[in-house]
Each structure stands twice: as structure tokens, then as C-alpha cells.
Amino acid sequence: MPSPSYVPVVPVRTLYAETGADFAVTGATGQTSTPLTVRVEAGRRYCLDAGIIFSCSNTTASVGLSWTGPTGATMRWNSTTASTGYRPTIGGVDSYTGSAANRLVFLRGRLVTAAADGLLTLTMSISDPAETARLYADSWLTLTRVP
């Protein structure tokens, strides 16, 4: 007899997006949507895994990474690159200062959608209006729908 925490094995669905070209974000205009976007279904749970390659044009500006999602969606996520990167909300911003060199960060989390289908989109910002942040080609996002 299975234990009370037993979950039957069921097929899962994996969704994937990647950047095919570099994407620039200029100035402190708030979070800008990036090409890393995946359509998600209402009433589902997803595990998120992403590799984000980026830089900014100087070492004093901060690059901010965040997410937007369907109405009512919740997400807890973390940069596994930094132990202080935990974000308890879908719109929380994880900031990286001094990123003039190319940087790769890994983001993981859990998305729960509510009653609406929609898009999960990585957003990006830069703190200095005179500078440019760049999301590089081959950055990727994987969502695995779980029971």
C-alpha cells in the first residue's frame, strides 16, 4: 500500500522558450518584457527553471529581473546563484549590481495559475537611465506542468 504522501506518476508537459537574439533594455523605465515568454493554462501548477545570460553597460548600474503572469497567478522563485535571491511574489525583483561582464544566473521557482490562461514573461530593468542592459541569445526558460 502506498504511503499517504504518494502521488501517482502522470505524464507531464514541458514548455520551453529561448532568446534567439540579443535583447536590449535601455534606461530606468521600469520592468520591460523580454522575449522569454511562455503561455500557461488556468488552474495549473508549474515548476520553473531558467538560465538567464545578461550584462549591463557599466559596473555601477543594477539589472533587475522579475516576472509577469496571468491575473491571479502566484509564484515563489529564487536565484540559485545567490542565497539572498528568494522572491515570494511573481513581481518581486532580483537585482544584480556591477554586471558589466556577461553573467549567467539560474532561476527556479513554482508558478500556480488561477482562473485565467495567460503568459509568463521574464521582465528586465536597469537602474541608470543612461545605461543599457542586454539579455543575450541562448537564455532559456523551461516550465514543467505538474499534477
PyMOL commands that set and color helices and strands:
alter all, ss='L'
color gray80, all
select strands_A, chain A and resi 13-18+23-26+32-40+45-56+62-68+74-79+94-97+103-112+118-126+132-135+140-146
alter strands_A, ss='S'
color yellow, strands_A
deselect
rebuild
show_as cartoon
